[in-house]
């Protein structure tokens, strides 16, 4: 028996019967036999595939809420992803579920996010004439776009955890459902932290009806929600919160939409970002020869609209600004002599 097989057998001995077992995965898009010397289970391999991908590395330069912040301590898509993964693993471990599956889905859940956060989603929705959904784009990244069109060939369970972290598609596995909640717990709370740092919020602004239930600081709120999710899920047999905690989380999220996510000060530059992406989309649509080689070859299979959308969606904030500058801002005259 290989070490991988020992780990798979250990899952059956230790995990809850409702857990998603690595050796019972519904499989990958393309058959892929593990090497004899591979010590990782299928979900561990998926986490490694994602972490070594180009799309994952780009997350460090993509906006979470505040566009291209000057401070060193504001969240990016990558730090958000890490926080989601830690919450998901904590809950999965406490519920005796498969931590590796929860981690893999969490690590991959935001790979399809655009530059400039949700402002980029708005721009691509307008450009395409249909909703651009980052969860669907995340699945597209791992299925199609990574590795120059070969994709990462992840397991079904991880793919559905990525797709179902938001939107109408609920993951079949309990681990995927954990990621869905962990994402919301993470972003609502760390966005409060960033908004306070940016002087958009004062700690005393948070509704007292929320602080009385969840606590009056970042650490207490996260701990209260994680503990409630664990306790309620153990007692009910399904992933979620007790009504009081879920209502507090919902109220906190509504508060953030009112005070931060739609705040004209915090979002003052988003109109510029959207205009920039729309102008680039129009340019590349009319000049597909200007696309990188790997995207030009995609046009024959999927058309210019989809290809240009994929290219722009994959950009980091800084890369988008650099490309816009290259395309539309005149350079100074460089006299050689």
Secondary structure, DSSP 8 states (H G I E B T S, - for coil): --HHHHHHHHHHHHS-TTS--GGG---BSS-----TT--S-HHHHHHHHHHTSHHHHHGGGSBSSSTT-SSSSS-BHHHHHHHHHHHHHHHHHHTT--HHHHHHHHHHTTTT--TTTHHHHHHHHHHHTS---HHHHHHHIIIIITTTTT----BHHHHHHHHTTSSS---SSHHHHHHHHHHHHHHHHHHHHHHHHTTS--GGGS-HHHHHHH-SSHHHHHHHHHHHHHHHHHHHSSS---HHHHHHHHHHHHHHIIIIIT-TTTTTTHHHHHHHHHHHHHHHHH-GGGS-HHHHHHHHHHHHHHHHHHHHHT--HHHHHHHHHHHHS--------
